Amino acid sequence: MSIYGAMFSGVSALNAHSNTMGMISDNISNLNTIGYKHTNARFSTLVTASSLATKYAPGGVRSQPFQVVDRQGLLQASQNPTDIAITGNGFLVVNEAAVPGSGDRFLYTRAGQFSVDNQGYLVNNGGHYLQGWGTLPDGSYDVDQNGVTDPSNPDPTSLTSLQAIQVSSLTSTATPTSTAQIGLNLPATAAAGATQTMTVKIFDSLGIAHNVALQWAKTVVSPATWTLAATGITRADNGAASTTLGFPVNVDTVVFGGNGTPASFTPTALSVPAANWVTGATTSSIAFNLGTVNQADGVTQFAGDFTLSFINQNGVPIGRFQSVEIGENGLVTALFDNGGRRAIYRLPIATFPAPNALSPVSGNAWSESAGAGNHFLNEAGTSSAGKLSPSSLESSTVDLGEEFTNMIITQRAYTASTRIITTADEMLEELVRIKR
């Protein structure tokens, strides 16, 4: 009977709109959830076939959730260097465990609010561990995690080469000084035989600091000629001799032109060998760059006092981990308190042919599904993968005004559906009265 069918149709409508109200409530609840994608209700008809063309058999309606995963949320600035957002397509790859077991899943998320846990891993608010490809200090891939550069890029369809990003227990190796650039002015009024002394701090391969004592001596007034000699190398901490070399070892002669800039260097640069470090460090040699001929980019001779402008040397002592930096290309770089930098990981961006078909899981993440297609891992900003925005977060895509409007419509639709049931009930009551 169509009256009974109308009642069942009304019941299906109540279920559908109740389901829709649940989606709206979730959307509003996650208004401030980082990386959240709002869910829409999509309705479809339920049709009951009829054997007669003149008779209608009511069916009903059903609602299905549809999460708009590929919609871009607004970016908001963050003061946390480990917060990241994606501009464009794709997802960050995470795992449920720091060291995945057989039951731990790889998941995909846009929630880039990561912080360092007590073991040094980067974990987001959902408890998921950020995954990346291992790299060597120069940024080349170390896919097999054996310290050897992989000859090819990682397999874009494989997750096995990924590892949880851990930033604890990182130390920077010491870099021995090999060059030192000097900028200074020698007094043009100095007489022959005048001297000026200075000290340059350098580091050996063990990170131990040493002081190189340099002496400038004016030998000829015209054309103005100065010599530079290293007169000793001592430990910066205790003043003890650093090498067994005799000093001076090499002497550099600088002839200045009438414009105050160097006219010639003989030899082209002063080189101080340190072949016998008493610290046991590896043999090294320090080349002193005094500038360019006819340029005021190094040593000069003008009127005035002896003035030291700069000393730039490339050595650093061993450093302690300070923070991480994430670039737009996904390269994770460790920063150390000695000024050193070292690439440690590269973040892949996972893309899917149909991202809206991914299966949602708790913690604002998604898992793979047959409808979404196979994942592809690419470097950020390549192929169809979006770029990373460091120190940023992606806001929820929920529009509060839209949700309130949908709530009113859903409420009215639910109320109307109850009228179907009450009206059909009254019609049945009238039918029963016929017998009376």
DRENDO-1510 file (C-alpha; in Angstrom, 1 decimal, always signed):
<recs>
REC; n; res; u; v; w
REC; 1; MET; +0.0; +0.0; +0.0 .
REC; 2; SER; +1.4; +3.5; -0.9 .
REC; 3; ILE; +0.4; +4.8; +2.5 .
REC; 4; TYR; +2.8; +2.4; +4.2 .
REC; 5; GLY; +5.4; +3.2; +1.5 .
REC; 6; ALA; +5.0; +6.9; +2.3 .
REC; 7; MET; +5.7; +6.2; +6.0 .
REC; 8; PHE; +8.8; +4.2; +5.2 .
REC; 9; SER; +9.9; +7.0; +2.8 .
REC; 10; GLY; +9.5; +9.5; +5.7 .
REC; 11; VAL; +11.5; +7.2; +8.0 .
REC; 12; SER; +14.3; +7.1; +5.4 .
REC; 13; ALA; +14.2; +10.9; +5.2 .
REC; 14; LEU; +14.5; +11.2; +8.9 .
REC; 15; ASN; +17.6; +8.9; +8.8 .
REC; 16; ALA; +19.1; +10.8; +6.0 .
REC; 17; HIS; +18.7; +14.2; +7.6 .
REC; 18; SER; +19.8; +12.9; +11.0 .
REC; 19; ASN; +23.0; +11.7; +9.2 .
REC; 20; THR; +23.4; +15.1; +7.6 .
REC; 21; MET; +23.1; +16.8; +11.0 .
REC; 22; GLY; +25.9; +14.6; +12.3 .
REC; 23; MET; +28.1; +15.8; +9.4 .
REC; 24; ILE; +27.3; +19.4; +10.1 .
REC; 25; SER; +28.1; +19.0; +13.8 .
REC; 26; ASP; +31.4; +17.4; +13.0 .
REC; 27; ASN; +32.3; +20.3; +10.6 .
REC; 28; ILE; +31.4; +22.9; +13.3 .
REC; 29; SER; +33.3; +21.0; +16.0 .
REC; 30; ASN; +36.4; +21.0; +13.8 .
REC; 31; LEU; +36.3; +24.7; +12.9 .
REC; 32; ASN; +39.8; +25.2; +14.4 .
REC; 33; THR; +41.3; +21.8; +13.6 .
REC; 34; ILE; +44.5; +22.3; +11.5 .
REC; 35; GLY; +44.2; +20.7; +8.1 .
REC; 36; TYR; +40.6; +19.6; +8.5 .
REC; 37; LYS; +38.5; +19.1; +5.4 .
REC; 38; HIS; +34.7; +19.7; +5.7 .
REC; 39; THR; +32.2; +17.0; +4.9 .
REC; 40; ASN; +29.2; +17.5; +2.6 .
REC; 41; ALA; +26.0; +15.3; +2.6 .
REC; 42; ARG; +25.2; +14.0; -0.8 .
REC; 43; PHE; +21.6; +12.7; -1.3 .
REC; 44; SER; +20.5; +10.0; -3.6 .
REC; 45; THR; +17.0; +8.4; -4.3 .
REC; 46; LEU; +15.8; +5.0; -3.3 .
REC; 47; VAL; +13.5; +3.7; -6.0 .
REC; 48; THR; +11.0; +0.8; -5.6 .
REC; 49; ALA; +10.0; -0.8; -8.9 .
REC; 50; SER; +6.2; -1.0; -9.6 .
REC; 51; SER; +4.6; -3.8; -11.6 .
REC; 52; LEU; +1.9; -1.4; -12.9 .
REC; 53; ALA; +2.4; +1.8; -14.8 .
REC; 54; THR; -0.5; +3.5; -13.0 .
REC; 55; LYS; +0.7; +2.7; -9.6 .
REC; 56; TYR; +3.5; +4.5; -7.7 .
REC; 57; ALA; +5.6; +2.7; -5.1 .
REC; 58; PRO; +7.4; +5.1; -2.8 .
REC; 59; GLY; +11.1; +4.5; -2.2 .
REC; 60; GLY; +12.9; +7.1; -0.1 .
REC; 61; VAL; +16.2; +8.8; +0.2 .
REC; 62; ARG; +19.6; +8.2; +1.6 .
REC; 63; SER; +22.6; +10.5; +2.4 .
REC; 64; GLN; +26.3; +9.7; +2.0 .
REC; 65; PRO; +29.2; +11.7; +3.4 .
REC; 66; PHE; +31.6; +13.3; +0.9 .
REC; 67; GLN; +34.7; +14.9; +2.3 .
REC; 68; VAL; +36.2; +17.6; +0.1 .
REC; 69; VAL; +39.8; +16.5; +0.6 .
REC; 70; ASP; +41.3; +18.4; -2.3 .
REC; 71; ARG; +40.1; +21.8; -1.2 .
REC; 72; GLN; +42.9; +24.2; -0.2 .
REC; 73; GLY; +42.6; +25.8; +3.3 .
REC; 74; LEU; +43.9; +29.2; +4.1 .
REC; 75; LEU; +47.4; +29.4; +5.4 .
REC; 76; GLN; +48.2; +31.0; +8.8 .
REC; 77; ALA; +51.7; +32.0; +10.0 .
REC; 78; SER; +53.3; +30.0; +12.8 .
REC; 79; GLN; +56.3; +30.7; +15.1 .
REC; 80; ASN; +57.2; +27.0; +15.2 .
REC; 81; PRO; +59.9; +26.1; +12.7 .
REC; 82; THR; +58.6; +22.5; +12.5 .
REC; 83; ASP; +55.1; +23.5; +11.5 .
REC; 84; ILE; +54.5; +23.0; +7.7 .
REC; 85; ALA; +51.7; +23.5; +5.3 .
REC; 86; ILE; +51.2; +22.4; +1.7 .
REC; 87; THR; +50.3; +24.8; -1.0 .
REC; 88; GLY; +48.7; +22.8; -3.8 .
REC; 89; ASN; +48.1; +19.1; -4.2 .
REC; 90; GLY; +49.3; +16.3; -2.0 .
REC; 91; PHE; +49.8; +15.1; +1.5 .
REC; 92; LEU; +52.5; +14.6; +4.1 .
REC; 93; VAL; +53.3; +11.0; +4.8 .
REC; 94; VAL; +53.1; +9.8; +8.4 .
REC; 95; ASN; +53.0; +6.6; +10.3 .
REC; 96; GLU; +51.3; +5.4; +13.4 .
REC; 97; ALA; +54.7; +4.3; +14.9 .
REC; 98; ALA; +58.2; +5.7; +15.0 .
REC; 99; VAL; +59.6; +2.2; +14.1 .
REC; 100; PRO; +56.7; +0.7; +12.0 .
REC; 101; GLY; +55.7; -2.9; +12.7 .
REC; 102; SER; +53.6; -5.2; +10.6 .
REC; 103; GLY; +50.3; -3.6; +11.9 .
REC; 104; ASP; +51.4; +0.0; +11.7 .
REC; 105; ARG; +49.9; +1.9; +8.8 .
REC; 106; PHE; +51.3; +4.7; +6.6 .
REC; 107; LEU; +48.8; +7.5; +6.5 .
REC; 108; TYR; +48.4; +10.8; +4.7 .
REC; 109; THR; +47.7; +14.2; +6.3 .
REC; 110; ARG; +47.5; +17.9; +5.7 .
REC; 111; ALA; +47.8; +18.6; +9.4 .
REC; 112; GLY; +51.4; +19.8; +9.6 .
REC; 113; GLN; +51.5; +20.9; +13.3 .
REC; 114; PHE; +54.6; +18.9; +14.3 .
REC; 115; SER; +56.6; +19.1; +17.5 .
REC; 116; VAL; +59.6; +17.1; +18.8 .
REC; 117; ASP; +58.7; +14.4; +21.3 .
REC; 118; ASN; +60.9; +13.0; +24.1 .
REC; 119; GLN; +62.7; +10.8; +21.7 .
REC; 120; GLY; +63.4; +13.5; +19.2 .
REC; 121; TYR; +60.8; +12.4; +16.6 .
REC; 122; LEU; +58.5; +14.9; +14.8 .
REC; 123; VAL; +54.9; +14.1; +15.8 .
REC; 124; ASN; +51.7; +15.9; +15.1 .
REC; 125; ASN; +48.6; +16.3; +17.3 .
REC; 126; GLY; +47.2; +13.1; +16.0 .
REC; 127; GLY; +50.2; +11.1; +17.3 .
REC; 128; HIS; +51.5; +10.4; +13.8 .
REC; 129; TYR; +55.2; +10.4; +13.0 .
REC; 130; LEU; +56.4; +12.4; +10.0 .
REC; 131; GLN; +58.2; +10.4; +7.4 .
REC; 132; GLY; +61.0; +11.4; +5.0 .
REC; 133; TRP; +63.8; +10.1; +2.8 .
REC; 134; GLY; +67.2; +10.0; +4.5 .
REC; 135; THR; +69.9; +12.2; +3.0 .
REC; 136; LEU; +73.6; +12.7; +3.2 .
REC; 137; PRO; +74.9; +16.1; +4.4 .
REC; 138; ASP; +75.1; +17.4; +0.8 .
REC; 139; GLY; +71.4; +16.6; +0.3 .
REC; 140; SER; +71.9; +13.5; -1.9 .
REC; 141; TYR; +69.7; +10.6; -1.2 .
REC; 142; ASP; +70.6; +7.8; +1.3 .
REC; 143; VAL; +67.7; +5.5; +0.5 .
REC; 144; ASP; +69.3; +2.3; +1.9 .
REC; 145; GLN; +70.3; +4.2; +5.1 .
REC; 146; ASN; +73.9; +2.9; +4.7 .
REC; 147; GLY; +75.7; +6.3; +4.3 .
REC; 148; VAL; +76.2; +5.8; +0.6 .
REC; 149; THR; +74.6; +8.0; -2.0 .
REC; 150; ASP; +71.8; +6.2; -3.9 .
REC; 151; PRO; +72.5; +6.5; -7.7 .
REC; 152; SER; +68.9; +7.1; -8.5 .
REC; 153; ASN; +65.9; +8.9; -6.9 .
REC; 154; PRO; +63.7; +6.9; -4.5 .
REC; 155; ASP; +61.0; +4.7; -6.0 .
REC; 156; PRO; +57.9; +7.0; -6.1 .
REC; 157; THR; +55.6; +4.1; -5.5 .
REC; 158; SER; +57.4; +2.5; -2.5 .
REC; 159; LEU; +57.0; +3.5; +1.1 .
REC; 160; THR; +59.7; +1.2; +2.4 .
REC; 161; SER; +62.5; +3.7; +1.9 .
REC; 162; LEU; +60.9; +6.2; +4.2 .
REC; 163; GLN; +61.9; +6.6; +7.9 .
REC; 164; ALA; +60.6; +8.6; +10.8 .
REC; 165; ILE; +62.3; +12.0; +11.1 .
REC; 166; GLN; +64.4; +12.2; +14.3 .
REC; 167; VAL; +66.4; +15.2; +15.2 .
REC; 168; SER; +67.8; +14.3; +18.6 .
REC; 169; SER; +71.4; +13.3; +19.2 .
REC; 170; LEU; +72.6; +15.2; +16.1 .
REC; 171; THR; +76.1; +16.8; +16.3 .
REC; 172; SER; +77.9; +18.8; +13.8 .
REC; 173; THR; +81.4; +17.7; +12.8 .
REC; 174; ALA; +84.2; +20.2; +13.0 .
REC; 175; THR; +85.4; +21.9; +9.8 .
REC; 176; PRO; +89.1; +22.7; +9.6 .
REC; 177; THR; +90.0; +26.2; +8.4 .
REC; 178; SER; +91.4; +26.2; +4.9 .
REC; 179; THR; +90.9; +29.8; +3.8 .
REC; 180; ALA; +90.8; +33.2; +5.6 .
REC; 181; GLN; +89.9; +36.4; +3.9 .
REC; 182; ILE; +91.3; +39.6; +5.4 .
REC; 183; GLY; +90.2; +43.2; +5.0 .
REC; 184; LEU; +92.3; +46.0; +6.6 .
REC; 185; ASN; +94.0; +49.3; +5.9 .
REC; 186; LEU; +97.7; +49.8; +6.3 .
REC; 187; PRO; +98.8; +53.4; +7.1 .
REC; 188; ALA; +100.1; +55.2; +4.0 .
REC; 189; THR; +102.3; +57.5; +6.2 .
REC; 190; ALA; +104.2; +54.7; +7.8 .
REC; 191; ALA; +108.0; +54.8; +7.4 .
REC; 192; ALA; +110.2; +52.0; +6.1 .
REC; 193; GLY; +110.7; +49.5; +8.9 .
REC; 194; ALA; +107.2; +50.1; +10.5 .
REC; 195; THR; +105.3; +47.0; +11.6 .
REC; 196; GLN; +101.8; +46.1; +12.5 .
REC; 197; THR; +100.6; +42.8; +14.1 .
REC; 198; MET; +97.3; +41.0; +14.1 .
REC; 199; THR; +95.8; +37.6; +15.1 .
REC; 200; VAL; +93.5; +35.3; +13.1 .
REC; 201; LYS; +91.6; +32.5; +14.9 .
REC; 202; ILE; +91.5; +29.2; +13.0 .
REC; 203; PHE; +90.4; +25.6; +13.7 .
REC; 204; ASP; +92.0; +22.2; +13.1 .
REC; 205; SER; +90.1; +19.1; +12.0 .
REC; 206; LEU; +89.3; +18.2; +15.6 .
REC; 207; GLY; +87.6; +21.6; +16.2 .
REC; 208; ILE; +90.4; +22.9; +18.4 .
REC; 209; ALA; +90.9; +26.7; +18.1 .
REC; 210; HIS; +94.3; +28.2; +17.4 .
REC; 211; ASN; +95.7; +31.7; +16.9 .
REC; 212; VAL; +97.8; +32.6; +13.9 .
REC; 213; ALA; +100.0; +35.6; +14.6 .
REC; 214; LEU; +100.6; +37.7; +11.5 .
REC; 215; GLN; +103.1; +40.6; +11.1 .
REC; 216; TRP; +103.0; +43.3; +8.5 .
REC; 217; ALA; +106.3; +45.2; +7.8 .
REC; 218; LYS; +106.8; +48.1; +5.4 .
REC; 219; THR; +110.0; +47.5; +3.5 .
REC; 220; VAL; +109.9; +50.2; +0.8 .
REC; 221; VAL; +108.3; +53.6; +0.9 .
REC; 222; SER; +107.9; +54.1; -2.9 .
REC; 223; PRO; +106.4; +52.1; -4.4 .
REC; 224; ALA; +104.8; +51.3; -1.1 .
REC; 225; THR; +105.8; +47.7; -0.3 .
REC; 226; TRP; +104.6; +45.6; +2.7 .
REC; 227; THR; +105.5; +42.0; +3.6 .
REC; 228; LEU; +103.2; +39.7; +5.5 .
REC; 229; ALA; +104.6; +36.8; +7.6 .
REC; 230; ALA; +103.1; +34.3; +10.0 .
REC; 231; THR; +105.2; +34.5; +13.1 .
REC; 232; GLY; +103.6; +31.7; +15.1 .
REC; 233; ILE; +100.6; +29.4; +15.7 .
REC; 234; THR; +99.5; +28.9; +19.3 .
REC; 235; ARG; +96.5; +27.2; +21.1 .
REC; 236; ALA; +93.7; +29.7; +21.7 .
REC; 237; ASP; +92.9; +28.1; +25.1 .
REC; 238; ASN; +96.4; +27.9; +26.7 .
REC; 239; GLY; +98.8; +29.7; +24.4 .
REC; 240; ALA; +101.0; +26.6; +23.9 .
REC; 241; ALA; +102.7; +26.0; +20.5 .
REC; 242; SER; +100.3; +24.3; +18.1 .
REC; 243; THR; +102.8; +23.0; +15.6 .
REC; 244; THR; +106.5; +22.0; +15.4 .
REC; 245; LEU; +107.1; +24.3; +12.4 .
REC; 246; GLY; +109.7; +27.1; +12.5 .
REC; 247; PHE; +108.5; +30.6; +11.9 .
REC; 248; PRO; +108.1; +32.6; +9.7 .
REC; 249; VAL; +107.3; +29.9; +7.2 .
REC; 250; ASN; +106.3; +31.9; +4.1 .
REC; 251; VAL; +106.3; +35.6; +3.4 .
REC; 252; ASP; +103.9; +37.4; +1.1 .
REC; 253; THR; +104.9; +40.7; -0.5 .
REC; 254; VAL; +102.3; +43.3; -1.4 .
REC; 255; VAL; +103.1; +46.3; -3.6 .
REC; 256; PHE; +100.5; +49.1; -3.6 .
REC; 257; GLY; +99.7; +51.5; -6.4 .
REC; 258; GLY; +99.1; +55.2; -6.2 .
REC; 259; ASN; +95.4; +54.7; -5.7 .
REC; 260; GLY; +95.8; +52.8; -2.4 .
REC; 261; THR; +94.9; +49.4; -3.8 .
REC; 262; PRO; +97.2; +46.4; -4.3 .
REC; 263; ALA; +99.2; +46.4; -7.6 .
REC; 264; SER; +100.6; +43.0; -7.1 .
REC; 265; PHE; +100.9; +40.0; -4.7 .
REC; 266; THR; +104.0; +37.8; -4.6 .
REC; 267; PRO; +103.2; +35.0; -4.3 .
REC; 268; THR; +99.5; +35.3; -5.1 .
REC; 269; ALA; +98.5; +34.4; -1.5 .
REC; 270; LEU; +100.2; +33.7; +1.8 .
REC; 271; SER; +99.8; +30.0; +2.7 .
REC; 272; VAL; +100.6; +28.7; +6.2 .
REC; 273; PRO; +101.1; +24.9; +6.3 .
REC; 274; ALA; +100.2; +23.2; +9.6 .
REC; 275; ALA; +101.6; +19.7; +8.8 .
REC; 276; ASN; +102.5; +18.9; +12.4 .
REC; 277; TRP; +99.6; +19.7; +14.6 .
REC; 278; VAL; +100.5; +18.7; +18.2 .
REC; 279; THR; +96.8; +18.1; +18.8 .
REC; 280; GLY; +97.0; +15.1; +16.4 .
REC; 281; ALA; +94.6; +16.7; +13.9 .
REC; 282; THR; +94.8; +16.0; +10.2 .
REC; 283; THR; +97.3; +17.9; +8.2 .
REC; 284; SER; +95.9; +21.1; +6.8 .
REC; 285; SER; +97.0; +24.4; +5.2 .
REC; 286; ILE; +95.5; +27.8; +5.5 .
REC; 287; ALA; +95.5; +30.2; +2.5 .
REC; 288; PHE; +95.1; +33.9; +3.3 .
REC; 289; ASN; +93.2; +35.9; +0.7 .
REC; 290; LEU; +94.3; +39.5; +0.8 .
REC; 291; GLY; +92.0; +40.8; -1.9 .
REC; 292; THR; +92.0; +41.5; -5.6 .
REC; 293; VAL; +94.6; +43.5; -7.6 .
REC; 294; ASN; +93.4; +47.1; -8.2 .
REC; 295; GLN; +90.3; +46.5; -6.0 .
REC; 296; ALA; +89.6; +47.8; -2.5 .
REC; 297; ASP; +88.1; +44.4; -1.4 .
REC; 298; GLY; +90.9; +43.3; +0.9 .
REC; 299; VAL; +94.0; +45.1; +2.1 .
REC; 300; THR; +94.4; +48.8; +1.2 .
REC; 301; GLN; +96.9; +51.5; +2.0 .
REC; 302; PHE; +95.3; +54.9; +2.7 .
REC; 303; ALA; +96.0; +57.7; +5.1 .
REC; 304; GLY; +95.0; +57.0; +8.6 .
REC; 305; ASP; +95.6; +54.3; +11.3 .
REC; 306; PHE; +96.0; +50.6; +10.9 .
REC; 307; THR; +92.3; +49.4; +10.8 .
REC; 308; LEU; +91.0; +45.9; +10.6 .
REC; 309; SER; +87.7; +45.7; +8.7 .
REC; 310; PHE; +87.0; +41.9; +8.6 .
REC; 311; ILE; +88.3; +38.4; +8.9 .
REC; 312; ASN; +86.3; +35.7; +7.3 .
REC; 313; GLN; +87.5; +32.1; +7.8 .
REC; 314; ASN; +85.7; +29.0; +6.9 .
REC; 315; GLY; +86.5; +26.8; +9.9 .
REC; 316; VAL; +84.0; +25.9; +12.7 .
REC; 317; PRO; +84.3; +23.9; +16.0 .
REC; 318; ILE; +82.1; +21.0; +16.7 .
REC; 319; GLY; +78.5; +22.1; +17.3 .
REC; 320; ARG; +75.4; +21.1; +19.2 .
REC; 321; PHE; +72.0; +20.7; +17.6 .
REC; 322; GLN; +69.9; +23.9; +17.9 .
REC; 323; SER; +66.9; +23.6; +15.6 .
REC; 324; VAL; +65.7; +22.4; +12.2 .
REC; 325; GLU; +64.8; +24.3; +9.1 .
REC; 326; ILE; +62.4; +23.0; +6.4 .
REC; 327; GLY; +62.6; +24.4; +2.9 .
REC; 328; GLU; +59.9; +24.8; +0.3 .
REC; 329; ASN; +61.5; +21.8; -1.5 .
REC; 330; GLY; +61.0; +19.6; +1.5 .
REC; 331; LEU; +64.7; +19.5; +2.5 .
REC; 332; VAL; +65.0; +19.2; +6.3 .
REC; 333; THR; +68.3; +20.9; +7.5 .
REC; 334; ALA; +69.7; +20.7; +11.0 .
REC; 335; LEU; +71.1; +23.9; +12.4 .
REC; 336; PHE; +73.9; +23.9; +15.0 .
REC; 337; ASP; +75.1; +26.5; +17.4 .
REC; 338; ASN; +78.5; +26.8; +15.6 .
REC; 339; GLY; +76.7; +28.1; +12.5 .
REC; 340; GLY; +77.0; +24.7; +10.8 .
REC; 341; ARG; +74.2; +23.3; +8.7 .
REC; 342; ARG; +73.5; +19.7; +7.6 .
REC; 343; ALA; +70.8; +18.2; +5.4 .
REC; 344; ILE; +69.3; +15.2; +7.2 .
REC; 345; TYR; +66.0; +14.4; +5.4 .
REC; 346; ARG; +63.8; +15.3; +2.5 .
REC; 347; LEU; +60.0; +15.2; +2.8 .
REC; 348; PRO; +58.0; +13.6; +0.0 .
REC; 349; ILE; +54.6; +14.8; -1.1 .
REC; 350; ALA; +52.1; +12.0; -1.8 .
REC; 351; THR; +49.5; +12.5; -4.5 .
REC; 352; PHE; +46.5; +10.4; -5.6 .
REC; 353; PRO; +44.5; +10.3; -8.8 .
REC; 354; ALA; +41.2; +10.7; -6.7 .
REC; 355; PRO; +42.1; +12.1; -3.3 .
REC; 356; ASN; +38.5; +12.7; -2.3 .
REC; 357; ALA; +38.0; +8.9; -2.2 .
REC; 358; LEU; +40.6; +8.4; +0.5 .
REC; 359; SER; +39.3; +6.8; +3.7 .
REC; 360; PRO; +39.3; +9.2; +6.8 .
REC; 361; VAL; +40.9; +7.9; +10.0 .
REC; 362; SER; +41.2; +9.4; +13.5 .
REC; 363; GLY; +43.8; +12.1; +14.0 .
REC; 364; ASN; +42.9; +14.1; +10.9 .
REC; 365; ALA; +44.5; +11.7; +8.4 .
REC; 366; TRP; +43.5; +9.5; +5.6 .
REC; 367; SER; +44.4; +5.9; +4.5 .
REC; 368; GLU; +44.6; +4.5; +1.0 .
REC; 369; SER; +41.5; +3.1; -0.7 .
REC; 370; ALA; +40.8; +1.4; -4.0 .
REC; 371; GLY; +38.8; +4.4; -5.1 .
REC; 372; ALA; +41.6; +6.8; -4.5 .
REC; 373; GLY; +44.1; +5.0; -6.7 .
REC; 374; ASN; +47.8; +4.4; -6.1 .
REC; 375; HIS; +50.0; +6.9; -4.3 .
REC; 376; PHE; +52.9; +8.6; -5.9 .
REC; 377; LEU; +55.7; +10.2; -3.9 .
REC; 378; ASN; +57.4; +13.2; -5.4 .
REC; 379; GLU; +59.7; +16.0; -4.2 .
REC; 380; ALA; +57.8; +19.1; -3.2 .
REC; 381; GLY; +57.1; +21.4; -6.1 .
REC; 382; THR; +57.7; +18.7; -8.8 .
REC; 383; SER; +55.2; +16.9; -11.0 .
REC; 384; SER; +51.7; +17.4; -9.6 .
REC; 385; ALA; +53.0; +17.8; -6.0 .
REC; 386; GLY; +52.5; +21.1; -4.2 .
REC; 387; LYS; +55.1; +23.2; -2.5 .
REC; 388; LEU; +55.7; +23.3; +1.2 .
REC; 389; SER; +55.2; +26.5; +3.2 .
REC; 390; PRO; +57.6; +26.4; +6.3 .
REC; 391; SER; +56.4; +27.9; +9.6 .
REC; 392; SER; +52.8; +27.8; +8.3 .
REC; 393; LEU; +49.7; +25.9; +9.1 .
REC; 394; GLU; +46.7; +25.1; +6.9 .
REC; 395; SER; +43.4; +26.2; +8.4 .
REC; 396; SER; +40.2; +24.1; +8.4 .
REC; 397; THR; +38.1; +24.5; +5.3 .
REC; 398; VAL; +34.8; +24.8; +7.3 .
REC; 399; ASP; +32.7; +27.9; +6.5 .
REC; 400; LEU; +30.7; +28.6; +9.6 .
REC; 401; GLY; +28.1; +30.6; +7.8 .
REC; 402; GLU; +27.5; +27.8; +5.3 .
REC; 403; GLU; +27.3; +25.3; +8.1 .
REC; 404; PHE; +24.6; +27.3; +10.0 .
REC; 405; THR; +22.6; +27.7; +6.7 .
REC; 406; ASN; +22.8; +24.0; +6.1 .
REC; 407; MET; +21.8; +23.3; +9.7 .
REC; 408; ILE; +18.6; +25.4; +9.2 .
REC; 409; ILE; +17.8; +23.6; +5.9 .
REC; 410; THR; +18.4; +20.2; +7.5 .
REC; 411; GLN; +16.2; +21.1; +10.5 .
REC; 412; ARG; +13.4; +22.2; +8.2 .
REC; 413; ALA; +13.8; +19.1; +6.1 .
REC; 414; TYR; +13.7; +16.9; +9.1 .
REC; 415; THR; +10.6; +18.6; +10.4 .
REC; 416; ALA; +8.9; +18.2; +7.0 .
REC; 417; SER; +9.8; +14.5; +7.0 .
REC; 418; THR; +8.0; +14.0; +10.4 .
REC; 419; ARG; +4.9; +15.5; +8.8 .
REC; 420; ILE; +5.0; +12.7; +6.2 .
REC; 421; ILE; +4.7; +10.1; +8.9 .
REC; 422; THR; +2.0; +12.0; +10.9 .
REC; 423; THR; -0.1; +12.6; +7.8 .
REC; 424; ALA; +0.2; +9.0; +6.6 .
REC; 425; ASP; -0.9; +8.0; +10.1 .
REC; 426; GLU; -4.0; +10.1; +9.9 .
REC; 427; MET; -4.8; +8.6; +6.5 .
REC; 428; LEU; -4.5; +5.1; +8.0 .
REC; 429; GLU; -6.8; +6.2; +10.8 .
REC; 430; GLU; -9.4; +7.4; +8.4 .
REC; 431; LEU; -9.1; +4.0; +6.6 .
REC; 432; VAL; -9.8; +2.1; +9.8 .
REC; 433; ARG; -12.9; +4.3; +10.4 .
REC; 434; ILE; -14.5; +3.0; +7.2 .
REC; 435; LYS; -15.2; -0.3; +8.9 .
REC; 436; ARG; -17.0; +1.5; +11.7 .
</recs>
